[in-house]
Amino acid sequence: MLLADDHRMLREGLRRSLTELGFDVVAEARNGVEAVDLAAAIRPDVVLMDVGMPELGGIEATEQIKARLPGTYVVILTMHADQDVLTEAIRAGANGYLVKDCSTDEIASAIDAVVIGETALSPRLAASMLAEVRNQGSSSQTERVITPREEEVLQLIADGCSTPEVAEQLFISQKTVKNHLASIYQKLDARDRTQAVLQAVRMGIVTIN
């Protein structure tokens, strides 16, 4: 794992806490440029990325890392509980988004989630997104664009289920689940589960509890 944050004390605290939880922190970056260079050199499985850093911000660094290393998972950890920043991060390829008032256990859970293809989103932002959807009411954005079965699959993904768990709950094969996900990605113009879930929440198709 690579830690990218311009605050040394925070990096050191995260390194100690995550190491105690069994994660292997292999490097630390003080800014976005270092994060991109270190990621290219060591090819980490996960990057824990701040947004507001000197020289190169976390959003831009995420975009560059994902372009070079699409198999590396990036989890944003930031002070910004802002949907606009969240949207920019997801568009850049981030696999998860946490606000810095979360606990170390929540960070660990988010890392575990993204590496198996699940969604990791700060509860505060999830609640904010749901409130926005409720305020929109029955606007055109809530118009359904996916089938009822695809909606069931996507809701289970939003609930944190893995592909095998979705298959088990819906009594279908894992291959069928993957086919449904491929169709969902195309219809929602999403690259992965995180983007699909966030887009579906905005459209009122699924909810995050």
N, CA and C atoms as a LAMMPS dump frame, in Angstrom:
ITEM: TIMESTEP
0
ITEM: NUMBER OF ATOMS
627
ITEM: BOX BOUNDS ff ff ff
-5.0000000000000000e+02 5.0000000000000000e+02
-5.0000000000000000e+02 5.0000000000000000e+02
-5.0000000000000000e+02 5.0000000000000000e+02
ITEM: ATOMS id mol type element x y z
1 1 1 N 0.836 -1.192 0
2 1 2 C 0 0 0
3 1 3 C 0.876 1.248 0
4 2 1 N 0.421 2.264 -0.737
5 2 2 C 1.091 3.549 -0.776
6 2 3 C 0.206 4.589 -0.097
7 3 1 N 0.779 5.361 0.826
8 3 2 C 0.067 6.453 1.484
9 3 3 C 0.489 7.775 0.846
10 4 1 N -0.479 8.588 0.445
11 4 2 C -0.172 9.885 -0.158
12 4 3 C -0.91 10.982 0.59
13 5 1 N -0.161 11.782 1.346
14 5 2 C -0.744 12.882 2.11
15 5 3 C 0.384 13.85 2.453
16 6 1 N 0.109 15.149 2.426
17 6 2 C 1.16 16.121 2.682
18 6 3 C 1.393 16.374 4.173
19 7 1 N 0.61 15.74 5.042
20 7 2 C 0.802 15.902 6.483
21 7 3 C 1.551 14.683 7.04
22 8 1 N 2.779 14.916 7.468
23 8 2 C 3.637 13.822 7.926
24 8 3 C 3.043 13.086 9.12
25 9 1 N 2.501 13.841 10.074
26 9 2 C 1.957 13.215 11.274
27 9 3 C 0.809 12.267 10.929
28 10 1 N -0.046 12.701 9.993
29 10 2 C -1.157 11.85 9.58
30 10 3 C -0.645 10.59 8.9
31 11 1 N 0.351 10.727 8.025
32 11 2 C 0.915 9.562 7.343
33 11 3 C 1.484 8.575 8.353
34 12 1 N 2.222 9.106 9.317
35 12 2 C 2.846 8.22 10.307
36 12 3 C 1.788 7.505 11.138
37 13 1 N 0.738 8.241 11.509
38 13 2 C -0.336 7.612 12.277
39 13 3 C -1.058 6.545 11.48
40 14 1 N -1.328 6.836 10.222
41 14 2 C -1.992 5.85 9.366
42 14 3 C -1.117 4.626 9.159
43 15 1 N 0.19 4.855 8.952
44 15 2 C 1.101 3.719 8.754
45 15 3 C 1.072 2.788 9.957
46 16 1 N 1.19 3.371 11.169
47 16 2 C 1.18 2.543 12.372
48 16 3 C -0.132 1.776 12.509
49 17 1 N -1.235 2.479 12.345
50 17 2 C -2.543 1.853 12.552
51 17 3 C -2.818 0.769 11.526
52 18 1 N -2.525 1.047 10.257
53 18 2 C -2.795 0.071 9.205
54 18 3 C -1.851 -1.123 9.289
55 19 1 N -0.605 -0.866 9.703
56 19 2 C 0.34 -1.972 9.88
57 19 3 C -0.137 -2.899 10.991
58 20 1 N -0.646 -2.31 12.071
59 20 2 C -1.169 -3.116 13.175
60 20 3 C -2.357 -3.97 12.743
61 21 1 N -3.082 -3.49 11.74
62 21 2 C -4.237 -4.235 11.232
63 21 3 C -3.856 -5.244 10.155
64 22 1 N -2.574 -5.349 9.856
65 22 2 C -2.105 -6.373 8.933
66 22 3 C -1.825 -5.913 7.519
67 23 1 N -1.918 -4.605 7.265
68 23 2 C -1.637 -4.094 5.922
69 23 3 C -0.142 -3.797 5.778
70 24 1 N 0.363 -3.953 4.572
71 24 2 C 1.773 -3.721 4.292
72 24 3 C 1.922 -2.37 3.611
73 25 1 N 2.328 -1.363 4.373
74 25 2 C 2.538 -0.02 3.832
75 25 3 C 3.974 0.056 3.316
76 26 1 N 4.125 0.125 1.989
77 26 2 C 5.456 0.013 1.391
78 26 3 C 6.096 1.364 1.099
79 27 1 N 5.294 2.443 1.044
80 27 2 C 5.872 3.747 0.733
81 27 3 C 4.913 4.858 1.129
82 28 1 N 5.476 6.084 1.252
83 28 2 C 4.688 7.266 1.568
84 28 3 C 5.058 8.388 0.6
85 29 1 N 4.059 9.148 0.176
86 29 2 C 4.281 10.283 -0.719
87 29 3 C 3.801 11.56 -0.057
88 30 1 N 4.561 12.653 -0.262
89 30 2 C 4.219 13.935 0.351
90 30 3 C 3.368 14.815 -0.562
91 31 1 N 3.268 14.452 -1.812
92 31 2 C 2.485 15.229 -2.77
93 31 3 C 2.08 14.347 -3.94
94 32 1 N 1.284 14.901 -4.84
95 32 2 C 0.772 14.106 -5.943
96 32 3 C 1.837 13.633 -6.909
97 33 1 N 2.864 14.452 -7.13
98 33 2 C 3.941 14.058 -8.039
99 33 3 C 4.671 12.831 -7.493
100 34 1 N 4.999 12.87 -6.197
101 34 2 C 5.647 11.713 -5.573
102 34 3 C 4.74 10.49 -5.621
103 35 1 N 3.449 10.693 -5.421
104 35 2 C 2.507 9.566 -5.443
105 35 3 C 2.512 8.883 -6.805
106 36 1 N 2.487 9.668 -7.874
107 36 2 C 2.499 9.102 -9.224
108 36 3 C 3.808 8.373 -9.486
109 37 1 N 4.928 9.002 -9.139
110 37 2 C 6.244 8.396 -9.391
111 37 3 C 6.435 7.116 -8.585
112 38 1 N 6.053 7.159 -7.292
113 38 2 C 6.208 5.972 -6.448
114 38 3 C 5.293 4.85 -6.903
115 39 1 N 4.076 5.187 -7.296
116 39 2 C 3.147 4.166 -7.777
117 39 3 C 3.704 3.472 -9.016
118 40 1 N 4.277 4.254 -9.926
119 40 2 C 4.851 3.671 -11.143
120 40 3 C 6.035 2.763 -10.815
121 41 1 N 6.794 3.138 -9.768
122 41 2 C 7.996 2.379 -9.425
123 41 3 C 7.682 1.093 -8.67
124 42 1 N 6.744 1.16 -7.709
125 42 2 C 6.516 -0.004 -6.843
126 42 3 C 5.237 -0.759 -7.164
127 43 1 N 4.358 -0.178 -7.988
128 43 2 C 3.11 -0.812 -8.424
129 43 3 C 2.32 -1.372 -7.229
130 44 1 N 1.871 -0.522 -6.321
131 44 2 C 1.143 -1.001 -5.129
132 44 3 C -0.247 -1.505 -5.493
133 45 1 N -0.776 -2.373 -4.663
134 45 2 C -2.151 -2.853 -4.863
135 45 3 C -3.153 -1.735 -4.586
136 46 1 N -2.847 -0.905 -3.564
137 46 2 C -3.769 0.14 -3.121
138 46 3 C -3.002 1.428 -2.866
139 47 1 N -3.617 2.556 -3.248
140 47 2 C -3.099 3.872 -2.878
141 47 3 C -4.17 4.567 -2.04
142 48 1 N -3.775 5.029 -0.847
143 48 2 C -4.665 5.82 0.004
144 48 3 C -4.297 7.276 -0.238
145 49 1 N -5.174 8.021 -0.889
146 49 2 C -4.834 9.302 -1.503
147 49 3 C -5.587 10.49 -0.892
148 50 1 N -4.83 11.505 -0.469
149 50 2 C -5.432 12.777 -0.065
150 50 3 C -5.772 13.574 -1.323
151 51 1 N -6.648 14.57 -1.199
152 51 2 C -7.014 15.4 -2.348
153 51 3 C -6.168 16.666 -2.408
154 52 1 N -6.146 17.441 -1.309
155 52 2 C -5.458 18.721 -1.312
156 52 3 C -3.987 18.579 -0.994
157 53 1 N -3.153 18.389 -2.035
158 53 2 C -1.704 18.257 -1.853
159 53 3 C -0.976 19.22 -2.78
160 54 1 N 0.248 19.637 -2.397
161 54 2 C 1.014 20.56 -3.249
162 54 3 C 1.546 19.878 -4.506
163 55 1 N 1.935 20.717 -5.468
164 55 2 C 2.539 20.299 -6.744
165 55 3 C 1.543 19.604 -7.666
166 56 1 N 0.86 18.606 -7.167
167 56 2 C -0.161 17.916 -7.952
168 56 3 C -1.224 17.4 -6.99
169 57 1 N -2.484 17.768 -7.215
170 57 2 C -3.554 17.363 -6.317
171 57 3 C -3.882 15.88 -6.437
172 58 1 N -4.636 15.395 -5.459
173 58 2 C -4.964 13.978 -5.423
174 58 3 C -5.849 13.512 -6.562
175 59 1 N -6.739 14.371 -7.052
176 59 2 C -7.608 13.981 -8.167
177 59 3 C -6.766 13.749 -9.416
178 60 1 N -5.881 14.717 -9.723
179 60 2 C -5.02 14.582 -10.894
180 60 3 C -4.067 13.398 -10.746
181 61 1 N -3.538 13.201 -9.534
182 61 2 C -2.636 12.076 -9.294
183 61 3 C -3.366 10.749 -9.482
184 62 1 N -4.605 10.697 -9.014
185 62 2 C -5.405 9.483 -9.191
186 62 3 C -5.596 9.177 -10.672
187 63 1 N -5.927 10.198 -11.436
188 63 2 C -6.147 10.007 -12.873
189 63 3 C -4.888 9.476 -13.556
190 64 1 N -3.733 10.031 -13.194
191 64 2 C -2.486 9.586 -13.802
192 64 3 C -2.123 8.159 -13.384
193 65 1 N -2.338 7.85 -12.108
194 65 2 C -2.027 6.502 -11.624
195 65 3 C -2.925 5.47 -12.29
196 66 1 N -4.221 5.752 -12.378
197 66 2 C -5.152 4.794 -12.984
198 66 3 C -4.879 4.62 -14.47
199 67 1 N -4.397 5.68 -15.14
200 67 2 C -4.058 5.568 -16.553
201 67 3 C -2.859 4.644 -16.753
202 68 1 N -1.894 4.715 -15.835
203 68 2 C -0.695 3.876 -15.939
204 68 3 C -0.915 2.496 -15.35
205 69 1 N -1.658 2.453 -14.245
206 69 2 C -1.829 1.2 -13.492
207 69 3 C -3.308 0.954 -13.222
208 70 1 N -4.06 0.535 -14.229
209 70 2 C -5.508 0.348 -14.029
210 70 3 C -5.86 -0.691 -12.981
211 71 1 N -4.917 -1.581 -12.666
212 71 2 C -5.18 -2.6 -11.661
213 71 3 C -4.93 -2.148 -10.237
214 72 1 N -4.397 -0.94 -10.064
215 72 2 C -4.165 -0.396 -8.727
216 72 3 C -5.435 0.289 -8.225
217 73 1 N -5.812 -0.019 -6.997
218 73 2 C -7.018 0.57 -6.409
219 73 3 C -6.656 1.863 -5.678
220 74 1 N -7.442 2.897 -5.898
221 74 2 C -7.205 4.177 -5.236
222 74 3 C -8.396 4.503 -4.342
223 75 1 N -8.107 4.713 -3.063
224 75 2 C -9.129 5.133 -2.108
225 75 3 C -8.803 6.56 -1.68
226 76 1 N -9.728 7.475 -1.954
227 76 2 C -9.544 8.867 -1.558
228 76 3 C -9.857 9.011 -0.066
229 77 1 N -8.956 9.687 0.667
230 77 2 C -9.166 9.987 2.08
231 77 3 C -8.935 11.48 2.257
232 78 1 N -10 12.242 2.482
233 78 2 C -9.903 13.694 2.41
234 78 3 C -10.8 14.386 3.423
235 79 1 N -10.551 15.672 3.621
236 79 2 C -11.414 16.493 4.47
237 79 3 C -12.665 16.942 3.72
238 80 1 N -12.691 16.787 2.416
239 80 2 C -13.761 17.337 1.577
240 80 3 C -14.972 16.404 1.508
241 81 1 N -15.994 16.7 2.308
242 81 2 C -17.246 15.944 2.219
243 81 3 C -18.144 16.653 1.213
244 82 1 N -17.709 16.668 -0.02
245 82 2 C -18.336 17.471 -1.066
246 82 3 C -18.657 16.579 -2.259
247 83 1 N -19.91 16.617 -2.705
248 83 2 C -20.312 15.749 -3.807
249 83 3 C -19.611 16.097 -5.108
250 84 1 N -19.278 17.365 -5.319
251 84 2 C -18.581 17.742 -6.541
252 84 3 C -17.175 17.139 -6.574
253 85 1 N -16.5 17.191 -5.42
254 85 2 C -15.168 16.594 -5.338
255 85 3 C -15.267 15.077 -5.499
256 86 1 N -16.286 14.493 -4.888
257 86 2 C -16.523 13.058 -5.023
258 86 3 C -16.691 12.687 -6.496
259 87 1 N -17.513 13.455 -7.2
260 87 2 C -17.754 13.168 -8.614
261 87 3 C -16.457 13.247 -9.415
262 88 1 N -15.65 14.273 -9.148
263 88 2 C -14.37 14.408 -9.841
264 88 3 C -13.46 13.215 -9.545
265 89 1 N -13.457 12.777 -8.294
266 89 2 C -12.606 11.651 -7.91
267 89 3 C -13.028 10.368 -8.608
268 90 1 N -14.321 10.12 -8.663
269 90 2 C -14.809 8.907 -9.308
270 90 3 C -14.52 8.95 -10.802
271 91 1 N -14.703 10.116 -11.41
272 91 2 C -14.389 10.254 -12.837
273 91 3 C -12.911 10.028 -13.1
274 92 1 N -12.08 10.381 -12.131
275 92 2 C -10.639 10.169 -12.279
276 92 3 C -10.256 8.707 -12.12
277 93 1 N -11.198 7.897 -11.621
278 93 2 C -10.949 6.471 -11.486
279 93 3 C -10.85 5.958 -10.073
280 94 1 N -11.107 6.83 -9.066
281 94 2 C -11.026 6.379 -7.675
282 94 3 C -12.015 5.248 -7.411
283 95 1 N -11.597 4.297 -6.6
284 95 2 C -12.432 3.144 -6.276
285 95 3 C -13.196 3.307 -4.971
286 96 1 N -12.806 4.292 -4.182
287 96 2 C -13.489 4.55 -2.924
288 96 3 C -13.25 5.976 -2.49
289 97 1 N -14.103 6.466 -1.57
290 97 2 C -14.015 7.865 -1.141
291 97 3 C -14.43 7.944 0.321
292 98 1 N -13.488 8.351 1.166
293 98 2 C -13.744 8.461 2.604
294 98 3 C -13.41 9.861 3.091
295 99 1 N -14.156 10.314 4.09
296 99 2 C -13.881 11.594 4.741
297 99 3 C -13.036 11.317 5.981
298 100 1 N -12.132 12.248 6.302
299 100 2 C -11.134 11.995 7.336
300 100 3 C -11.67 11.915 8.756
301 101 1 N -12.975 12.084 8.945
302 101 2 C -13.514 11.865 10.282
303 101 3 C -13.852 10.397 10.519
304 102 1 N -13.521 9.543 9.562
305 102 2 C -13.795 8.112 9.717
306 102 3 C -12.737 7.467 10.62
307 103 1 N -13.029 6.264 11.084
308 103 2 C -12.095 5.539 11.948
309 103 3 C -11.121 4.723 11.106
310 104 1 N -10.047 4.262 11.765
311 104 2 C -9.089 3.399 11.076
312 104 3 C -9.749 2.104 10.626
313 105 1 N -10.661 1.588 11.438
314 105 2 C -11.373 0.364 11.053
315 105 3 C -12.201 0.59 9.784
316 106 1 N -12.789 1.793 9.647
317 106 2 C -13.563 2.1 8.441
318 106 3 C -12.656 2.19 7.22
319 107 1 N -11.449 2.733 7.411
320 107 2 C -10.481 2.773 6.313
321 107 3 C -10.101 1.355 5.908
322 108 1 N -9.838 0.514 6.898
323 108 2 C -9.47 -0.878 6.614
324 108 3 C -10.592 -1.602 5.884
325 109 1 N -11.821 -1.375 6.324
326 109 2 C -12.972 -2.018 5.663
327 109 3 C -13.111 -1.548 4.226
328 110 1 N -12.858 -0.255 4.007
329 110 2 C -12.948 0.294 2.648
330 110 3 C -11.894 -0.331 1.744
331 111 1 N -10.687 -0.481 2.259
332 111 2 C -9.619 -1.099 1.467
333 111 3 C -9.975 -2.54 1.132
334 112 1 N -10.447 -3.278 2.125
335 112 2 C -10.858 -4.664 1.886
336 112 3 C -11.963 -4.735 0.848
337 113 1 N -12.864 -3.744 0.876
338 113 2 C -14.002 -3.753 -0.044
339 113 3 C -13.571 -3.507 -1.484
340 114 1 N -12.739 -2.494 -1.7
341 114 2 C -12.405 -2.139 -3.079
342 114 3 C -11.579 -3.221 -3.769
343 115 1 N -10.745 -3.933 -3.02
344 115 2 C -9.896 -4.936 -3.672
345 115 3 C -10.69 -6.156 -4.129
346 116 1 N -11.925 -6.292 -3.654
347 116 2 C -12.768 -7.381 -4.16
348 116 3 C -13.905 -6.836 -5.02
349 117 1 N -13.746 -5.589 -5.443
350 117 2 C -14.681 -5.025 -6.394
351 117 3 C -15.926 -4.399 -5.82
352 118 1 N -15.96 -4.185 -4.507
353 118 2 C -17.14 -3.59 -3.895
354 118 3 C -16.997 -2.068 -3.802
355 119 1 N -18.049 -1.428 -3.339
356 119 2 C -18.092 0.028 -3.264
357 119 3 C -17.703 0.499 -1.868
358 120 1 N -16.857 1.527 -1.8
359 120 2 C -16.474 2.107 -0.521
360 120 3 C -16.77 3.599 -0.563
361 121 1 N -17.76 4.01 0.217
362 121 2 C -18.189 5.404 0.196
363 121 3 C -18.463 5.879 1.617
364 122 1 N -17.984 7.058 1.947
365 122 2 C -18.21 7.63 3.271
366 122 3 C -19.692 7.672 3.596
367 123 1 N -20.106 7.179 4.775
368 123 2 C -21.522 7.218 5.16
369 123 3 C -22.114 8.615 5.102
370 124 1 N -21.304 9.642 5.456
371 124 2 C -21.806 11.007 5.414
372 124 3 C -22.186 11.405 3.985
373 125 1 N -21.343 11.037 3.013
374 125 2 C -21.638 11.377 1.625
375 125 3 C -22.803 10.565 1.097
376 126 1 N -22.895 9.311 1.532
377 126 2 C -24.021 8.481 1.104
378 126 3 C -25.336 9.108 1.565
379 127 1 N -25.356 9.574 2.804
380 127 2 C -26.569 10.205 3.331
381 127 3 C -26.893 11.484 2.567
382 128 1 N -25.861 12.255 2.242
383 128 2 C -26.059 13.488 1.488
384 128 3 C -26.625 13.215 0.109
385 129 1 N -26.118 12.174 -0.527
386 129 2 C -26.6 11.821 -1.86
387 129 3 C -28.059 11.38 -1.807
388 130 1 N -28.393 10.613 -0.792
389 130 2 C -29.779 10.16 -0.654
390 130 3 C -30.716 11.345 -0.427
391 131 1 N -30.282 12.324 0.381
392 131 2 C -31.105 13.503 0.62
393 131 3 C -31.329 14.272 -0.67
394 132 1 N -30.281 14.357 -1.498
395 132 2 C -30.408 15.067 -2.771
396 132 3 C -31.415 14.372 -3.674
397 133 1 N -31.342 13.031 -3.704
398 133 2 C -32.28 12.273 -4.534
399 133 3 C -33.71 12.492 -4.061
400 134 1 N -33.901 12.484 -2.722
401 134 2 C -35.249 12.698 -2.192
402 134 3 C -35.765 14.085 -2.569
403 135 1 N -34.888 15.078 -2.505
404 135 2 C -35.291 16.436 -2.847
405 135 3 C -35.658 16.58 -4.32
406 136 1 N -35.041 15.781 -5.154
407 136 2 C -35.336 15.837 -6.578
408 136 3 C -36.715 15.265 -6.894
409 137 1 N -37.192 14.406 -5.974
410 137 2 C -38.516 13.816 -6.17
411 137 3 C -38.59 12.997 -7.435
412 138 1 N -39.664 13.173 -8.176
413 138 2 C -39.884 12.348 -9.362
414 138 3 C -39.438 13.07 -10.62
415 139 1 N -38.245 13.642 -10.589
416 139 2 C -37.718 14.325 -11.762
417 139 3 C -37.339 13.324 -12.823
418 140 1 N -36.97 13.833 -13.987
419 140 2 C -36.643 12.957 -15.103
420 140 3 C -35.406 12.121 -14.818
421 141 1 N -34.553 12.56 -13.869
422 141 2 C -33.348 11.809 -13.577
423 141 3 C -33.667 10.458 -12.951
424 142 1 N -34.841 10.289 -12.377
425 142 2 C -35.165 9.025 -11.744
426 142 3 C -35.763 8.033 -12.725
427 143 1 N -35.861 8.42 -13.984
428 143 2 C -36.401 7.503 -14.979
429 143 3 C -35.525 6.261 -15.083
430 144 1 N -36.15 5.097 -15.046
431 144 2 C -35.4 3.859 -15.061
432 144 3 C -34.801 3.588 -16.445
433 145 1 N -33.532 3.237 -16.465
434 145 2 C -32.88 2.919 -17.721
435 145 3 C -32.363 1.484 -17.725
436 146 1 N -32.505 0.788 -16.602
437 146 2 C -32.067 -0.597 -16.527
438 146 3 C -33.257 -1.497 -16.224
439 147 1 N -33.093 -2.787 -16.482
440 147 2 C -34.188 -3.732 -16.286
441 147 3 C -34.403 -4.009 -14.804
442 148 1 N -35.561 -4.54 -14.42
443 148 2 C -35.79 -4.872 -13.009
444 148 3 C -34.746 -5.825 -12.439
445 149 1 N -34.319 -6.814 -13.237
446 149 2 C -33.303 -7.755 -12.75
447 149 3 C -31.964 -7.049 -12.557
448 150 1 N -31.603 -6.176 -13.482
449 150 2 C -30.366 -5.415 -13.331
450 150 3 C -30.437 -4.508 -12.103
451 151 1 N -31.624 -3.982 -11.84
452 151 2 C -31.812 -3.157 -10.653
453 151 3 C -31.588 -3.978 -9.383
454 152 1 N -32.079 -5.229 -9.379
455 152 2 C -31.87 -6.105 -8.221
456 152 3 C -30.387 -6.367 -8.016
457 153 1 N -29.681 -6.643 -9.109
458 153 2 C -28.241 -6.894 -9.03
459 153 3 C -27.514 -5.672 -8.479
460 154 1 N -27.853 -4.512 -9.013
461 154 2 C -27.167 -3.285 -8.611
462 154 3 C -27.462 -2.924 -7.157
463 155 1 N -28.685 -3.17 -6.694
464 155 2 C -29.011 -2.884 -5.301
465 155 3 C -28.198 -3.77 -4.361
466 156 1 N -28.04 -5.036 -4.719
467 156 2 C -27.237 -5.936 -3.886
468 156 3 C -25.772 -5.512 -3.884
469 157 1 N -25.284 -5.035 -5.025
470 157 2 C -23.914 -4.521 -5.086
471 157 3 C -23.789 -3.301 -4.181
472 158 1 N -24.784 -2.419 -4.224
473 158 2 C -24.777 -1.231 -3.364
474 158 3 C -24.819 -1.616 -1.891
475 159 1 N -25.437 -2.762 -1.589
476 159 2 C -25.507 -3.249 -0.205
477 159 3 C -24.198 -3.882 0.238
478 160 1 N -23.24 -4.008 -0.696
479 160 2 C -21.932 -4.545 -0.348
480 160 3 C -21.731 -6.004 -0.679
481 161 1 N -22.644 -6.601 -1.433
482 161 2 C -22.518 -8.015 -1.79
483 161 3 C -21.465 -8.215 -2.873
484 162 1 N -20.749 -9.317 -2.782
485 162 2 C -19.805 -9.694 -3.826
486 162 3 C -20.548 -10.411 -4.948
487 163 1 N -19.863 -10.686 -6.045
488 163 2 C -20.495 -11.39 -7.166
489 163 3 C -21.055 -12.747 -6.751
490 164 1 N -20.306 -13.585 -6.015
491 164 2 C -20.872 -14.868 -5.581
492 164 3 C -22.102 -14.698 -4.689
493 165 1 N -22.089 -13.679 -3.816
494 165 2 C -23.231 -13.45 -2.931
495 165 3 C -24.465 -13.002 -3.709
496 166 1 N -24.263 -12.155 -4.724
497 166 2 C -25.386 -11.744 -5.57
498 166 3 C -25.969 -12.952 -6.279
499 167 1 N -25.092 -13.784 -6.832
500 167 2 C -25.545 -14.982 -7.543
501 167 3 C -26.353 -15.894 -6.622
502 168 1 N -25.87 -16.051 -5.386
503 168 2 C -26.553 -16.921 -4.423
504 168 3 C -27.926 -16.371 -4.049
505 169 1 N -28.013 -15.066 -3.817
506 169 2 C -29.276 -14.475 -3.388
507 169 3 C -30.32 -14.451 -4.498
508 170 1 N -29.869 -14.31 -5.734
509 170 2 C -30.813 -14.234 -6.852
510 170 3 C -30.988 -15.57 -7.572
511 171 1 N -30.265 -16.602 -7.096
512 171 2 C -30.363 -17.95 -7.672
513 171 3 C -30.003 -17.949 -9.159
514 172 1 N -28.912 -17.243 -9.473
515 172 2 C -28.397 -17.223 -10.835
516 172 3 C -26.905 -17.521 -10.782
517 173 1 N -26.286 -17.747 -11.922
518 173 2 C -24.863 -18.057 -11.948
519 173 3 C -24.03 -16.778 -11.828
520 174 1 N -22.768 -16.949 -11.42
521 174 2 C -21.879 -15.798 -11.338
522 174 3 C -21.654 -15.185 -12.718
523 175 1 N -21.637 -16.032 -13.747
524 175 2 C -21.47 -15.525 -15.107
525 175 3 C -22.638 -14.619 -15.488
526 176 1 N -23.851 -15 -15.075
527 176 2 C -25.023 -14.171 -15.359
528 176 3 C -24.93 -12.839 -14.63
529 177 1 N -24.454 -12.873 -13.395
530 177 2 C -24.26 -11.621 -12.64
531 177 3 C -23.294 -10.709 -13.388
532 178 1 N -22.179 -11.272 -13.862
533 178 2 C -21.182 -10.478 -14.581
534 178 3 C -21.76 -9.908 -15.871
535 179 1 N -22.615 -10.697 -16.533
536 179 2 C -23.266 -10.208 -17.755
537 179 3 C -24.193 -9.028 -17.443
538 180 1 N -24.939 -9.153 -16.336
539 180 2 C -25.814 -8.054 -15.921
540 180 3 C -24.991 -6.8 -15.61
541 181 1 N -23.863 -6.989 -14.918
542 181 2 C -23.017 -5.844 -14.571
543 181 3 C -22.457 -5.171 -15.819
544 182 1 N -22.055 -5.965 -16.791
545 182 2 C -21.537 -5.398 -18.04
546 182 3 C -22.605 -4.548 -18.727
547 183 1 N -23.839 -5.04 -18.706
548 183 2 C -24.945 -4.291 -19.301
549 183 3 C -25.219 -3.004 -18.53
550 184 1 N -25.163 -3.103 -17.199
551 184 2 C -25.392 -1.932 -16.35
552 184 3 C -24.327 -0.869 -16.62
553 185 1 N -23.062 -1.289 -16.696
554 185 2 C -21.979 -0.336 -16.94
555 185 3 C -22.221 0.425 -18.243
556 186 1 N -22.637 -0.295 -19.261
557 186 2 C -22.871 0.327 -20.562
558 186 3 C -24.026 1.329 -20.489
559 187 1 N -25.108 0.93 -19.843
560 187 2 C -26.299 1.786 -19.79
561 187 3 C -26.085 3.023 -18.925
562 188 1 N -25.279 2.89 -17.87
563 188 2 C -25.05 4.012 -16.959
564 188 3 C -23.753 4.748 -17.258
565 189 1 N -23.076 4.344 -18.339
566 189 2 C -21.812 4.967 -18.729
567 189 3 C -20.832 4.942 -17.564
568 190 1 N -20.673 3.742 -16.976
569 190 2 C -19.808 3.573 -15.804
570 190 3 C -18.677 2.612 -16.133
571 191 1 N -17.529 2.827 -15.489
572 191 2 C -16.376 1.957 -15.723
573 191 3 C -16.31 0.791 -14.753
574 192 1 N -16.924 0.944 -13.577
575 192 2 C -16.827 -0.094 -12.563
576 192 3 C -18.025 -0.01 -11.628
577 193 1 N -18.005 -0.849 -10.605
578 193 2 C -19.128 -0.924 -9.664
579 193 3 C -19.343 0.385 -8.919
580 194 1 N -18.247 1.011 -8.505
581 194 2 C -18.377 2.247 -7.74
582 194 3 C -19.094 3.316 -8.553
583 195 1 N -18.661 3.516 -9.781
584 195 2 C -19.301 4.511 -10.636
585 195 3 C -20.756 4.155 -10.899
586 196 1 N -21.03 2.876 -11.139
587 196 2 C -22.407 2.456 -11.429
588 196 3 C -23.322 2.708 -10.237
589 197 1 N -22.849 2.37 -9.043
590 197 2 C -23.667 2.569 -7.839
591 197 3 C -23.918 4.052 -7.597
592 198 1 N -22.885 4.883 -7.716
593 198 2 C -23.053 6.313 -7.482
594 198 3 C -24.02 6.93 -8.488
595 199 1 N -23.887 6.535 -9.747
596 199 2 C -24.799 7.053 -10.761
597 199 3 C -26.23 6.608 -10.491
598 200 1 N -26.391 5.342 -10.084
599 200 2 C -27.729 4.811 -9.816
600 200 3 C -28.362 5.479 -8.61
601 201 1 N -27.545 5.814 -7.592
602 201 2 C -28.075 6.531 -6.424
603 201 3 C -28.578 7.905 -6.833
604 202 1 N -27.793 8.603 -7.646
605 202 2 C -28.208 9.925 -8.118
606 202 3 C -29.504 9.865 -8.913
607 203 1 N -29.694 8.773 -9.643
608 203 2 C -30.89 8.626 -10.477
609 203 3 C -32.085 8.071 -9.687
610 204 1 N -31.828 7.689 -8.422
611 204 2 C -32.906 7.162 -7.615
612 204 3 C -33.208 5.7 -7.888
613 205 1 N -32.311 5.002 -8.566
614 205 2 C -32.55 3.608 -8.923
615 205 3 C -32.287 2.69 -7.74
616 206 1 N -31.216 2.982 -6.97
617 206 2 C -30.889 2.186 -5.792
618 206 3 C -30.671 3.132 -4.613
619 207 1 N -30.578 2.571 -3.436
620 207 2 C -30.289 3.348 -2.222
621 207 3 C -29.092 2.736 -1.505
622 208 1 N -28.405 3.567 -0.741
623 208 2 C -27.304 3.097 0.104
624 208 3 C -27.733 3.27 1.535
625 209 1 N -27.777 2.168 2.274
626 209 2 C -28.234 2.221 3.674
627 209 3 C -27.126 2.631 4.604
